[in-house]
């Protein structure tokens, strides 16, 4: 096994790491939902998008 671990230790570590990744994804998803539901955050996002709109290149038709 890698790093001198036996199979049981390797499986345990892999499960813990997978659970950590799942918790991180869930926390990010929750933060995105919170921001999307916050009128102040949405207004700020719209203002930033409006500020960048003049910088967008023209697309050929």
N, C-alpha and C positions, 0 to 999 in steps of 0.2 A: 504494500500500500504506500501511497505517497507520504512523505514526511514521517515515516516510521510509525504510522498509526495502523491499528488493526481495523478490520472491516467494520466492526461495531462502532468504533470511535468515528470512523470516516462517515458512516451513515448518520450518526447522531449530529455531527458537525454540519453535514449537508442539510439536514432537516432544520436545524436552528438557523442556518443562513437563509434557507428558503422562507422560513417564517419571518425573519427580519425584512427580507425584500418585500414580502407581501404586506407587512405592516407599513413600510415606507410608501409603497404604492397607494395603500388605503389612506394614509395621512395626506399625501399629495392630492388625491382625488377629493378628499374632504375640504382641503384648502381651496381647491379650484371651485367647488360648489359654493363655499362660503363667499368667495370673491364674486362669483357670478350672481349671487343673491344680494350683494351689498350695493345699493344704489350709488353710493359715493365711489366705490371702486369701478362700477360700470361707467359712471360719468367721466372719471379720470381716463379710463381706457378709450372712450370715445374722443376725448379731447386730444389724447396722444395720437390716435389714428388720424384725426382731422389735421393735426400739425404736420404729419408726415405725408399726407395726401398730395400736396403740391410737389413733393420730391419724387413722386412715382414717375417712371419713364412712360412715354407714350407707347401704346401697343399698336402695331400695324393692323389694319383691318382687312 
